[in-house]
Amino acid sequence: MAAFSEAVACGADGIELDIHLSSDGVPVVIHDDTLDRTTDGRGAVGAETLQQLQRLDAGGWFGADFSGETIPALDSVLESFSGRLRLNLEIKELRAGMAVLELIRRYPSADIVVSSFDYSLLHRLRCADPGLPVAVLYESGNWRFAVRVARELSACAFHPAAERVNRPMIAACRRAGLPVFVWTVDHVRVARSLVRAGAAGLFTNDPGGLKAALRFPAPGAQ
C-alpha cells in the first residue's frame, strides 16, 4: 500500500498488481505465489488464511522504513484507490480470476483492467463477464498470435515486454485498434524510443521521473 500511495504522489496514471487467493478464498495482492521472497513467511500464499497472511511483514525485505507493511486484500486496494488510479489486475489462475470478478462488481466506478499471460483464462473471464476490460500480456513466442488473441478478445490493450517490442508489432496493434503499454521501462532513453515508435504508455518503477522527461498520449489514444 505504501508503494501505491507513492505512485499517486508521483503522478502515476495507474498501478499494476498481481492477485492470488488466500486459503479462505480472499483475493490478496502479492506478486509471487509463495511467501519466501517478499515476506518473512514461508510456503504457498494459498496455504494461509487472510488473517495469517496479514500477520506477515511484507516490507522489511525492501527496507527498514517499510517494516510492518502487510499483504493487502484486494478489497482494501479497491477501497483506497478506486477513482484515483487505473488498477491493472494481473491474474494467474482462473479461481482467483473468478473471485476478482465477484469482488469488482462492488466497485462499478473503478477503472479496472484485468491482464494475464494465460490467454485461455482471459477467454473464460470474458465469457463470464462480456464487458470486462482485458489486456493481453506478451513476453515470448509468436507476437502475431498474441495480437490475434487480443483482437479476438476485443482487448482494451496489448502489454508486451520492452525487449520484445518492434515497429511491426506496434503497427499491427495500431491497425487492430489496440493501444500498446510496454513493461517494464525505467530508463529515459528506452522510454523515448518506445514512445516515438508508438507506445501509448509504459509500466515503470519510476513514474515521476519518466513523466517529467516525456509526454505521453492519453491512455487509449491511437
Biotite code that builds the C-alpha atoms (Angstrom):
import biotite.structure as struc

atoms = struc.array([
    struc.Atom([0.000, 0.000, 0.000], chain_id="A", res_id=1, res_name="MET", atom_name="CA", element="C"),
    struc.Atom([2.954, 2.322, 0.621], chain_id="A", res_id=2, res_name="ALA", atom_name="CA", element="C"),
    struc.Atom([4.085, 1.805, -2.968], chain_id="A", res_id=3, res_name="ALA", atom_name="CA", element="C"),
    struc.Atom([0.602, 2.511, -4.312], chain_id="A", res_id=4, res_name="PHE", atom_name="CA", element="C"),
    struc.Atom([0.365, 5.709, -2.275], chain_id="A", res_id=5, res_name="SER", atom_name="CA", element="C"),
    struc.Atom([3.770, 6.767, -3.594], chain_id="A", res_id=6, res_name="GLU", atom_name="CA", element="C"),
    struc.Atom([2.541, 6.118, -7.143], chain_id="A", res_id=7, res_name="ALA", atom_name="CA", element="C"),
    struc.Atom([-0.293, 8.585, -6.551], chain_id="A", res_id=8, res_name="VAL", atom_name="CA", element="C"),
    struc.Atom([2.172, 11.131, -5.181], chain_id="A", res_id=9, res_name="ALA", atom_name="CA", element="C"),
    struc.Atom([4.436, 10.688, -8.238], chain_id="A", res_id=10, res_name="CYS", atom_name="CA", element="C"),
    struc.Atom([1.592, 11.319, -10.668], chain_id="A", res_id=11, res_name="GLY", atom_name="CA", element="C"),
    struc.Atom([1.216, 7.775, -11.997], chain_id="A", res_id=12, res_name="ALA", atom_name="CA", element="C"),
    struc.Atom([-1.867, 7.142, -14.113], chain_id="A", res_id=13, res_name="ASP", atom_name="CA", element="C"),
    struc.Atom([-2.305, 3.629, -12.775], chain_id="A", res_id=14, res_name="GLY", atom_name="CA", element="C"),
    struc.Atom([-0.817, 0.765, -10.798], chain_id="A", res_id=15, res_name="ILE", atom_name="CA", element="C"),
    struc.Atom([-0.207, -2.868, -11.712], chain_id="A", res_id=16, res_name="GLU", atom_name="CA", element="C"),
    struc.Atom([-0.735, -5.558, -9.109], chain_id="A", res_id=17, res_name="LEU", atom_name="CA", element="C"),
    struc.Atom([-0.773, -9.351, -9.030], chain_id="A", res_id=18, res_name="ASP", atom_name="CA", element="C"),
    struc.Atom([-3.557, -11.315, -7.394], chain_id="A", res_id=19, res_name="ILE", atom_name="CA", element="C"),
    struc.Atom([-3.526, -14.655, -5.558], chain_id="A", res_id=20, res_name="HIS", atom_name="CA", element="C"),
    struc.Atom([-6.081, -16.281, -3.278], chain_id="A", res_id=21, res_name="LEU", atom_name="CA", element="C"),
    struc.Atom([-5.696, -16.972, 0.415], chain_id="A", res_id=22, res_name="SER", atom_name="CA", element="C"),
    struc.Atom([-6.755, -20.397, 1.665], chain_id="A", res_id=23, res_name="SER", atom_name="CA", element="C"),
    struc.Atom([-10.124, -18.912, 2.633], chain_id="A", res_id=24, res_name="ASP", atom_name="CA", element="C"),
    struc.Atom([-10.677, -17.615, -0.887], chain_id="A", res_id=25, res_name="GLY", atom_name="CA", element="C"),
    struc.Atom([-9.859, -13.928, -0.440], chain_id="A", res_id=26, res_name="VAL", atom_name="CA", element="C"),
    struc.Atom([-8.032, -12.140, -3.301], chain_id="A", res_id=27, res_name="PRO", atom_name="CA", element="C"),
    struc.Atom([-4.768, -10.717, -1.948], chain_id="A", res_id=28, res_name="VAL", atom_name="CA", element="C"),
    struc.Atom([-2.106, -8.549, -3.562], chain_id="A", res_id=29, res_name="VAL", atom_name="CA", element="C"),
    struc.Atom([1.287, -10.234, -3.814], chain_id="A", res_id=30, res_name="ILE", atom_name="CA", element="C"),
    struc.Atom([3.448, -10.926, -6.870], chain_id="A", res_id=31, res_name="HIS", atom_name="CA", element="C"),
    struc.Atom([4.663, -14.457, -6.151], chain_id="A", res_id=32, res_name="ASP", atom_name="CA", element="C"),
    struc.Atom([2.535, -17.474, -5.351], chain_id="A", res_id=33, res_name="ASP", atom_name="CA", element="C"),
    struc.Atom([4.916, -18.155, -2.464], chain_id="A", res_id=34, res_name="THR", atom_name="CA", element="C"),
    struc.Atom([5.771, -16.031, 0.553], chain_id="A", res_id=35, res_name="LEU", atom_name="CA", element="C"),
    struc.Atom([9.515, -16.611, 0.779], chain_id="A", res_id=36, res_name="ASP", atom_name="CA", element="C"),
    struc.Atom([10.891, -13.804, -1.418], chain_id="A", res_id=37, res_name="ARG", atom_name="CA", element="C"),
    struc.Atom([8.879, -10.784, -0.276], chain_id="A", res_id=38, res_name="THR", atom_name="CA", element="C"),
    struc.Atom([7.716, -11.589, 3.261], chain_id="A", res_id=39, res_name="THR", atom_name="CA", element="C"),
    struc.Atom([9.073, -13.112, 6.441], chain_id="A", res_id=40, res_name="ASP", atom_name="CA", element="C"),
    struc.Atom([6.783, -16.105, 5.864], chain_id="A", res_id=41, res_name="GLY", atom_name="CA", element="C"),
    struc.Atom([7.387, -19.382, 4.100], chain_id="A", res_id=42, res_name="ARG", atom_name="CA", element="C"),
    struc.Atom([5.392, -21.573, 1.748], chain_id="A", res_id=43, res_name="GLY", atom_name="CA", element="C"),
    struc.Atom([2.457, -21.029, -0.570], chain_id="A", res_id=44, res_name="ALA", atom_name="CA", element="C"),
    struc.Atom([0.240, -17.959, -0.366], chain_id="A", res_id=45, res_name="VAL", atom_name="CA", element="C"),
    struc.Atom([-2.761, -20.212, -0.889], chain_id="A", res_id=46, res_name="GLY", atom_name="CA", element="C"),
    struc.Atom([-1.925, -22.297, 2.184], chain_id="A", res_id=47, res_name="ALA", atom_name="CA", element="C"),
    struc.Atom([-2.634, -19.407, 4.591], chain_id="A", res_id=48, res_name="GLU", atom_name="CA", element="C"),
    struc.Atom([-5.823, -17.609, 5.563], chain_id="A", res_id=49, res_name="THR", atom_name="CA", element="C"),
    struc.Atom([-6.134, -13.867, 5.071], chain_id="A", res_id=50, res_name="LEU", atom_name="CA", element="C"),
    struc.Atom([-5.677, -13.368, 8.801], chain_id="A", res_id=51, res_name="GLN", atom_name="CA", element="C"),
    struc.Atom([-2.471, -15.414, 8.787], chain_id="A", res_id=52, res_name="GLN", atom_name="CA", element="C"),
    struc.Atom([-1.135, -13.597, 5.713], chain_id="A", res_id=53, res_name="LEU", atom_name="CA", element="C"),
    struc.Atom([-1.732, -10.212, 7.260], chain_id="A", res_id=54, res_name="GLN", atom_name="CA", element="C"),
    struc.Atom([0.415, -11.073, 10.269], chain_id="A", res_id=55, res_name="ARG", atom_name="CA", element="C"),
    struc.Atom([3.460, -11.256, 7.983], chain_id="A", res_id=56, res_name="LEU", atom_name="CA", element="C"),
    struc.Atom([5.945, -8.456, 7.300], chain_id="A", res_id=57, res_name="ASP", atom_name="CA", element="C"),
    struc.Atom([5.853, -7.766, 3.569], chain_id="A", res_id=58, res_name="ALA", atom_name="CA", element="C"),
    struc.Atom([8.005, -4.632, 3.612], chain_id="A", res_id=59, res_name="GLY", atom_name="CA", element="C"),
    struc.Atom([11.129, -5.303, 5.629], chain_id="A", res_id=60, res_name="GLY", atom_name="CA", element="C"),
    struc.Atom([12.851, -7.095, 2.735], chain_id="A", res_id=61, res_name="TRP", atom_name="CA", element="C"),
    struc.Atom([12.733, -3.822, 0.782], chain_id="A", res_id=62, res_name="PHE", atom_name="CA", element="C"),
    struc.Atom([13.950, -1.504, 3.503], chain_id="A", res_id=63, res_name="GLY", atom_name="CA", element="C"),
    struc.Atom([13.735, -0.792, 7.212], chain_id="A", res_id=64, res_name="ALA", atom_name="CA", element="C"),
    struc.Atom([11.340, 2.109, 6.598], chain_id="A", res_id=65, res_name="ASP", atom_name="CA", element="C"),
    struc.Atom([8.787, -0.379, 5.276], chain_id="A", res_id=66, res_name="PHE", atom_name="CA", element="C"),
    struc.Atom([8.958, -2.941, 8.069], chain_id="A", res_id=67, res_name="SER", atom_name="CA", element="C"),
    struc.Atom([5.465, -3.909, 9.118], chain_id="A", res_id=68, res_name="GLY", atom_name="CA", element="C"),
    struc.Atom([3.940, -3.364, 5.682], chain_id="A", res_id=69, res_name="GLU", atom_name="CA", element="C"),
    struc.Atom([1.332, -6.088, 5.260], chain_id="A", res_id=70, res_name="THR", atom_name="CA", element="C"),
    struc.Atom([-0.057, -8.086, 2.344], chain_id="A", res_id=71, res_name="ILE", atom_name="CA", element="C"),
    struc.Atom([-3.215, -6.178, 1.424], chain_id="A", res_id=72, res_name="PRO", atom_name="CA", element="C"),
    struc.Atom([-6.503, -7.735, 0.498], chain_id="A", res_id=73, res_name="ALA", atom_name="CA", element="C"),
    struc.Atom([-7.584, -6.581, -2.960], chain_id="A", res_id=74, res_name="LEU", atom_name="CA", element="C"),
    struc.Atom([-10.721, -5.182, -1.358], chain_id="A", res_id=75, res_name="ASP", atom_name="CA", element="C"),
    struc.Atom([-8.570, -2.732, 0.630], chain_id="A", res_id=76, res_name="SER", atom_name="CA", element="C"),
    struc.Atom([-6.778, -1.577, -2.528], chain_id="A", res_id=77, res_name="VAL", atom_name="CA", element="C"),
    struc.Atom([-10.080, -1.039, -4.324], chain_id="A", res_id=78, res_name="LEU", atom_name="CA", element="C"),
    struc.Atom([-11.449, 0.844, -1.334], chain_id="A", res_id=79, res_name="GLU", atom_name="CA", element="C"),
    struc.Atom([-8.404, 3.131, -1.152], chain_id="A", res_id=80, res_name="SER", atom_name="CA", element="C"),
    struc.Atom([-7.558, 3.744, -4.819], chain_id="A", res_id=81, res_name="PHE", atom_name="CA", element="C"),
    struc.Atom([-10.719, 3.361, -6.926], chain_id="A", res_id=82, res_name="SER", atom_name="CA", element="C"),
    struc.Atom([-11.337, 6.651, -8.681], chain_id="A", res_id=83, res_name="GLY", atom_name="CA", element="C"),
    struc.Atom([-7.748, 7.789, -8.158], chain_id="A", res_id=84, res_name="ARG", atom_name="CA", element="C"),
    struc.Atom([-5.833, 5.449, -10.478], chain_id="A", res_id=85, res_name="LEU", atom_name="CA", element="C"),
    struc.Atom([-6.378, 2.840, -13.159], chain_id="A", res_id=86, res_name="ARG", atom_name="CA", element="C"),
    struc.Atom([-5.995, -0.557, -11.489], chain_id="A", res_id=87, res_name="LEU", atom_name="CA", element="C"),
    struc.Atom([-4.376, -3.193, -13.687], chain_id="A", res_id=88, res_name="ASN", atom_name="CA", element="C"),
    struc.Atom([-5.001, -6.565, -12.042], chain_id="A", res_id=89, res_name="LEU", atom_name="CA", element="C"),
    struc.Atom([-2.789, -9.385, -13.272], chain_id="A", res_id=90, res_name="GLU", atom_name="CA", element="C"),
    struc.Atom([-4.469, -12.762, -12.860], chain_id="A", res_id=91, res_name="ILE", atom_name="CA", element="C"),
    struc.Atom([-2.521, -16.011, -12.993], chain_id="A", res_id=92, res_name="LYS", atom_name="CA", element="C"),
    struc.Atom([-5.132, -18.585, -12.090], chain_id="A", res_id=93, res_name="GLU", atom_name="CA", element="C"),
    struc.Atom([-8.820, -18.980, -13.010], chain_id="A", res_id=94, res_name="LEU", atom_name="CA", element="C"),
    struc.Atom([-10.139, -19.429, -9.488], chain_id="A", res_id=95, res_name="ARG", atom_name="CA", element="C"),
    struc.Atom([-8.522, -16.141, -8.485], chain_id="A", res_id=96, res_name="ALA", atom_name="CA", element="C"),
    struc.Atom([-9.949, -14.516, -11.598], chain_id="A", res_id=97, res_name="GLY", atom_name="CA", element="C"),
    struc.Atom([-13.498, -15.571, -10.764], chain_id="A", res_id=98, res_name="MET", atom_name="CA", element="C"),
    struc.Atom([-13.114, -14.261, -7.207], chain_id="A", res_id=99, res_name="ALA", atom_name="CA", element="C"),
    struc.Atom([-11.877, -10.952, -8.620], chain_id="A", res_id=100, res_name="VAL", atom_name="CA", element="C"),
    struc.Atom([-14.907, -10.708, -10.925], chain_id="A", res_id=101, res_name="LEU", atom_name="CA", element="C"),
    struc.Atom([-17.182, -11.178, -7.959], chain_id="A", res_id=102, res_name="GLU", atom_name="CA", element="C"),
    struc.Atom([-15.358, -8.537, -5.927], chain_id="A", res_id=103, res_name="LEU", atom_name="CA", element="C"),
    struc.Atom([-15.093, -5.803, -8.543], chain_id="A", res_id=104, res_name="ILE", atom_name="CA", element="C"),
    struc.Atom([-18.861, -5.811, -9.050], chain_id="A", res_id=105, res_name="ARG", atom_name="CA", element="C"),
    struc.Atom([-18.950, -3.915, -5.762], chain_id="A", res_id=106, res_name="ARG", atom_name="CA", element="C"),
    struc.Atom([-16.846, -1.138, -7.322], chain_id="A", res_id=107, res_name="TYR", atom_name="CA", element="C"),
    struc.Atom([-18.684, -0.193, -10.535], chain_id="A", res_id=108, res_name="PRO", atom_name="CA", element="C"),
    struc.Atom([-16.922, 3.169, -10.829], chain_id="A", res_id=109, res_name="SER", atom_name="CA", element="C"),
    struc.Atom([-13.412, 1.707, -10.537], chain_id="A", res_id=110, res_name="ALA", atom_name="CA", element="C"),
    struc.Atom([-11.161, 1.966, -13.609], chain_id="A", res_id=111, res_name="ASP", atom_name="CA", element="C"),
    struc.Atom([-10.077, -1.667, -13.801], chain_id="A", res_id=112, res_name="ILE", atom_name="CA", element="C"),
    struc.Atom([-8.200, -3.705, -16.402], chain_id="A", res_id=113, res_name="VAL", atom_name="CA", element="C"),
    struc.Atom([-7.642, -7.447, -15.977], chain_id="A", res_id=114, res_name="VAL", atom_name="CA", element="C"),
    struc.Atom([-4.493, -8.777, -17.640], chain_id="A", res_id=115, res_name="SER", atom_name="CA", element="C"),
    struc.Atom([-2.879, -12.186, -17.957], chain_id="A", res_id=116, res_name="SER", atom_name="CA", element="C"),
    struc.Atom([-0.309, -14.257, -19.819], chain_id="A", res_id=117, res_name="PHE", atom_name="CA", element="C"),
    struc.Atom([-2.854, -17.093, -19.769], chain_id="A", res_id=118, res_name="ASP", atom_name="CA", element="C"),
    struc.Atom([-4.987, -16.451, -22.844], chain_id="A", res_id=119, res_name="TYR", atom_name="CA", element="C"),
    struc.Atom([-7.440, -19.274, -22.161], chain_id="A", res_id=120, res_name="SER", atom_name="CA", element="C"),
    struc.Atom([-8.018, -17.755, -18.731], chain_id="A", res_id=121, res_name="LEU", atom_name="CA", element="C"),
    struc.Atom([-8.781, -14.388, -20.349], chain_id="A", res_id=122, res_name="LEU", atom_name="CA", element="C"),
    struc.Atom([-11.261, -16.085, -22.701], chain_id="A", res_id=123, res_name="HIS", atom_name="CA", element="C"),
    struc.Atom([-13.044, -17.678, -19.753], chain_id="A", res_id=124, res_name="ARG", atom_name="CA", element="C"),
    struc.Atom([-13.182, -14.418, -17.828], chain_id="A", res_id=125, res_name="LEU", atom_name="CA", element="C"),
    struc.Atom([-14.500, -12.659, -20.923], chain_id="A", res_id=126, res_name="ARG", atom_name="CA", element="C"),
    struc.Atom([-17.231, -15.292, -21.230], chain_id="A", res_id=127, res_name="CYS", atom_name="CA", element="C"),
    struc.Atom([-18.121, -14.822, -17.571], chain_id="A", res_id=128, res_name="ALA", atom_name="CA", element="C"),
    struc.Atom([-18.259, -11.022, -17.961], chain_id="A", res_id=129, res_name="ASP", atom_name="CA", element="C"),
    struc.Atom([-18.583, -9.824, -21.579], chain_id="A", res_id=130, res_name="PRO", atom_name="CA", element="C"),
    struc.Atom([-17.991, -6.213, -20.554], chain_id="A", res_id=131, res_name="GLY", atom_name="CA", element="C"),
    struc.Atom([-14.784, -6.857, -18.626], chain_id="A", res_id=132, res_name="LEU", atom_name="CA", element="C"),
    struc.Atom([-11.813, -4.754, -19.848], chain_id="A", res_id=133, res_name="PRO", atom_name="CA", element="C"),
    struc.Atom([-8.997, -7.219, -20.527], chain_id="A", res_id=134, res_name="VAL", atom_name="CA", element="C"),
    struc.Atom([-5.402, -6.779, -21.683], chain_id="A", res_id=135, res_name="ALA", atom_name="CA", element="C"),
    struc.Atom([-3.120, -9.399, -23.218], chain_id="A", res_id=136, res_name="VAL", atom_name="CA", element="C"),
    struc.Atom([0.341, -9.762, -21.692], chain_id="A", res_id=137, res_name="LEU", atom_name="CA", element="C"),
    struc.Atom([3.128, -10.905, -24.013], chain_id="A", res_id=138, res_name="TYR", atom_name="CA", element="C"),
    struc.Atom([6.705, -11.942, -23.288], chain_id="A", res_id=139, res_name="GLU", atom_name="CA", element="C"),
    struc.Atom([7.730, -14.757, -25.635], chain_id="A", res_id=140, res_name="SER", atom_name="CA", element="C"),
    struc.Atom([6.589, -16.777, -28.617], chain_id="A", res_id=141, res_name="GLY", atom_name="CA", element="C"),
    struc.Atom([4.767, -15.536, -31.687], chain_id="A", res_id=142, res_name="ASN", atom_name="CA", element="C"),
    struc.Atom([3.705, -11.943, -31.128], chain_id="A", res_id=143, res_name="TRP", atom_name="CA", element="C"),
    struc.Atom([1.358, -12.088, -34.117], chain_id="A", res_id=144, res_name="ARG", atom_name="CA", element="C"),
    struc.Atom([-0.567, -14.868, -32.397], chain_id="A", res_id=145, res_name="PHE", atom_name="CA", element="C"),
    struc.Atom([-0.752, -12.809, -29.210], chain_id="A", res_id=146, res_name="ALA", atom_name="CA", element="C"),
    struc.Atom([-2.077, -9.786, -31.126], chain_id="A", res_id=147, res_name="VAL", atom_name="CA", element="C"),
    struc.Atom([-4.637, -12.014, -32.822], chain_id="A", res_id=148, res_name="ARG", atom_name="CA", element="C"),
    struc.Atom([-5.806, -13.260, -29.425], chain_id="A", res_id=149, res_name="VAL", atom_name="CA", element="C"),
    struc.Atom([-6.138, -9.659, -28.266], chain_id="A", res_id=150, res_name="ALA", atom_name="CA", element="C"),
    struc.Atom([-8.285, -8.856, -31.301], chain_id="A", res_id=151, res_name="ARG", atom_name="CA", element="C"),
    struc.Atom([-10.495, -11.912, -30.697], chain_id="A", res_id=152, res_name="GLU", atom_name="CA", element="C"),
    struc.Atom([-10.969, -10.850, -27.091], chain_id="A", res_id=153, res_name="LEU", atom_name="CA", element="C"),
    struc.Atom([-11.753, -7.259, -28.075], chain_id="A", res_id=154, res_name="SER", atom_name="CA", element="C"),
    struc.Atom([-8.997, -6.408, -25.599], chain_id="A", res_id=155, res_name="ALA", atom_name="CA", element="C"),
    struc.Atom([-8.581, -2.827, -24.462], chain_id="A", res_id=156, res_name="CYS", atom_name="CA", element="C"),
    struc.Atom([-4.775, -3.016, -24.694], chain_id="A", res_id=157, res_name="ALA", atom_name="CA", element="C"),
    struc.Atom([-1.712, -5.096, -25.562], chain_id="A", res_id=158, res_name="PHE", atom_name="CA", element="C"),
    struc.Atom([1.040, -5.333, -22.924], chain_id="A", res_id=159, res_name="HIS", atom_name="CA", element="C"),
    struc.Atom([4.382, -6.581, -24.332], chain_id="A", res_id=160, res_name="PRO", atom_name="CA", element="C"),
    struc.Atom([7.738, -6.854, -22.594], chain_id="A", res_id=161, res_name="ALA", atom_name="CA", element="C"),
    struc.Atom([10.043, -3.991, -23.575], chain_id="A", res_id=162, res_name="ALA", atom_name="CA", element="C"),
    struc.Atom([12.708, -6.254, -25.070], chain_id="A", res_id=163, res_name="GLU", atom_name="CA", element="C"),
    struc.Atom([10.113, -7.843, -27.389], chain_id="A", res_id=164, res_name="ARG", atom_name="CA", element="C"),
    struc.Atom([8.646, -4.673, -28.865], chain_id="A", res_id=165, res_name="VAL", atom_name="CA", element="C"),
    struc.Atom([9.242, -3.895, -32.530], chain_id="A", res_id=166, res_name="ASN", atom_name="CA", element="C"),
    struc.Atom([7.731, -1.485, -35.019], chain_id="A", res_id=167, res_name="ARG", atom_name="CA", element="C"),
    struc.Atom([5.785, -4.158, -36.977], chain_id="A", res_id=168, res_name="PRO", atom_name="CA", element="C"),
    struc.Atom([4.155, -5.218, -33.684], chain_id="A", res_id=169, res_name="MET", atom_name="CA", element="C"),
    struc.Atom([3.129, -1.660, -32.843], chain_id="A", res_id=170, res_name="ILE", atom_name="CA", element="C"),
    struc.Atom([1.864, -1.126, -36.404], chain_id="A", res_id=171, res_name="ALA", atom_name="CA", element="C"),
    struc.Atom([-0.212, -4.314, -36.208], chain_id="A", res_id=172, res_name="ALA", atom_name="CA", element="C"),
    struc.Atom([-1.674, -3.205, -32.895], chain_id="A", res_id=173, res_name="CYS", atom_name="CA", element="C"),
    struc.Atom([-2.483, 0.222, -34.308], chain_id="A", res_id=174, res_name="ARG", atom_name="CA", element="C"),
    struc.Atom([-4.367, -1.394, -37.205], chain_id="A", res_id=175, res_name="ARG", atom_name="CA", element="C"),
    struc.Atom([-6.264, -3.529, -34.688], chain_id="A", res_id=176, res_name="ALA", atom_name="CA", element="C"),
    struc.Atom([-7.120, -0.531, -32.508], chain_id="A", res_id=177, res_name="GLY", atom_name="CA", element="C"),
    struc.Atom([-5.004, -1.865, -29.642], chain_id="A", res_id=178, res_name="LEU", atom_name="CA", element="C"),
    struc.Atom([-3.061, 0.649, -27.516], chain_id="A", res_id=179, res_name="PRO", atom_name="CA", element="C"),
    struc.Atom([0.377, -0.722, -26.598], chain_id="A", res_id=180, res_name="VAL", atom_name="CA", element="C"),
    struc.Atom([1.542, -0.356, -22.980], chain_id="A", res_id=181, res_name="PHE", atom_name="CA", element="C"),
    struc.Atom([5.086, -1.662, -22.556], chain_id="A", res_id=182, res_name="VAL", atom_name="CA", element="C"),
    struc.Atom([6.667, -3.189, -19.438], chain_id="A", res_id=183, res_name="TRP", atom_name="CA", element="C"),
    struc.Atom([8.984, -2.587, -17.571], chain_id="A", res_id=184, res_name="THR", atom_name="CA", element="C"),
    struc.Atom([10.762, 0.614, -18.644], chain_id="A", res_id=185, res_name="VAL", atom_name="CA", element="C"),
    struc.Atom([12.886, 2.611, -16.197], chain_id="A", res_id=186, res_name="ASP", atom_name="CA", element="C"),
    struc.Atom([15.385, 4.354, -18.494], chain_id="A", res_id=187, res_name="HIS", atom_name="CA", element="C"),
    struc.Atom([14.506, 7.604, -20.241], chain_id="A", res_id=188, res_name="VAL", atom_name="CA", element="C"),
    struc.Atom([16.379, 6.724, -23.449], chain_id="A", res_id=189, res_name="ARG", atom_name="CA", element="C"),
    struc.Atom([14.440, 3.465, -23.849], chain_id="A", res_id=190, res_name="VAL", atom_name="CA", element="C"),
    struc.Atom([11.193, 5.198, -22.931], chain_id="A", res_id=191, res_name="ALA", atom_name="CA", element="C"),
    struc.Atom([11.686, 7.905, -25.554], chain_id="A", res_id=192, res_name="ARG", atom_name="CA", element="C"),
    struc.Atom([12.404, 5.303, -28.220], chain_id="A", res_id=193, res_name="SER", atom_name="CA", element="C"),
    struc.Atom([9.241, 3.367, -27.380], chain_id="A", res_id=194, res_name="LEU", atom_name="CA", element="C"),
    struc.Atom([7.064, 6.464, -27.344], chain_id="A", res_id=195, res_name="VAL", atom_name="CA", element="C"),
    struc.Atom([8.481, 7.539, -30.731], chain_id="A", res_id=196, res_name="ARG", atom_name="CA", element="C"),
    struc.Atom([7.658, 4.066, -32.032], chain_id="A", res_id=197, res_name="ALA", atom_name="CA", element="C"),
    struc.Atom([4.034, 4.493, -30.972], chain_id="A", res_id=198, res_name="GLY", atom_name="CA", element="C"),
    struc.Atom([3.708, 3.099, -27.441], chain_id="A", res_id=199, res_name="ALA", atom_name="CA", element="C"),
    struc.Atom([0.669, 4.584, -25.698], chain_id="A", res_id=200, res_name="ALA", atom_name="CA", element="C"),
    struc.Atom([2.218, 4.226, -22.253], chain_id="A", res_id=201, res_name="GLY", atom_name="CA", element="C"),
    struc.Atom([4.745, 2.456, -20.086], chain_id="A", res_id=202, res_name="LEU", atom_name="CA", element="C"),
    struc.Atom([4.896, 0.351, -16.957], chain_id="A", res_id=203, res_name="PHE", atom_name="CA", element="C"),
    struc.Atom([7.732, 1.686, -14.831], chain_id="A", res_id=204, res_name="THR", atom_name="CA", element="C"),
    struc.Atom([9.218, 1.741, -11.354], chain_id="A", res_id=205, res_name="ASN", atom_name="CA", element="C"),
    struc.Atom([9.881, 5.474, -11.800], chain_id="A", res_id=206, res_name="ASP", atom_name="CA", element="C"),
    struc.Atom([6.616, 7.150, -12.870], chain_id="A", res_id=207, res_name="PRO", atom_name="CA", element="C"),
    struc.Atom([7.660, 10.548, -11.559], chain_id="A", res_id=208, res_name="GLY", atom_name="CA", element="C"),
    struc.Atom([10.968, 10.538, -13.410], chain_id="A", res_id=209, res_name="GLY", atom_name="CA", element="C"),
    struc.Atom([9.550, 9.356, -16.720], chain_id="A", res_id=210, res_name="LEU", atom_name="CA", element="C"),
    struc.Atom([6.586, 11.728, -16.597], chain_id="A", res_id=211, res_name="LYS", atom_name="CA", element="C"),
    struc.Atom([8.991, 14.609, -16.024], chain_id="A", res_id=212, res_name="ALA", atom_name="CA", element="C"),
    struc.Atom([11.046, 13.581, -19.055], chain_id="A", res_id=213, res_name="ALA", atom_name="CA", element="C"),
    struc.Atom([8.338, 12.524, -21.511], chain_id="A", res_id=214, res_name="LEU", atom_name="CA", element="C"),
    struc.Atom([4.946, 13.428, -22.849], chain_id="A", res_id=215, res_name="ARG", atom_name="CA", element="C"),
    struc.Atom([2.519, 10.563, -23.351], chain_id="A", res_id=216, res_name="PHE", atom_name="CA", element="C"),
    struc.Atom([-0.723, 10.341, -25.311], chain_id="A", res_id=217, res_name="PRO", atom_name="CA", element="C"),
    struc.Atom([-3.785, 9.881, -23.137], chain_id="A", res_id=218, res_name="ALA", atom_name="CA", element="C"),
    struc.Atom([-4.431, 6.233, -22.157], chain_id="A", res_id=219, res_name="PRO", atom_name="CA", element="C"),
    struc.Atom([-6.250, 4.511, -25.029], chain_id="A", res_id=220, res_name="GLY", atom_name="CA", element="C"),
    struc.Atom([-5.281, 7.141, -27.600], chain_id="A", res_id=221, res_name="ALA", atom_name="CA", element="C"),
    struc.Atom([-4.186, 5.978, -31.036], chain_id="A", res_id=222, res_name="GLN", atom_name="CA", element="C"),
])
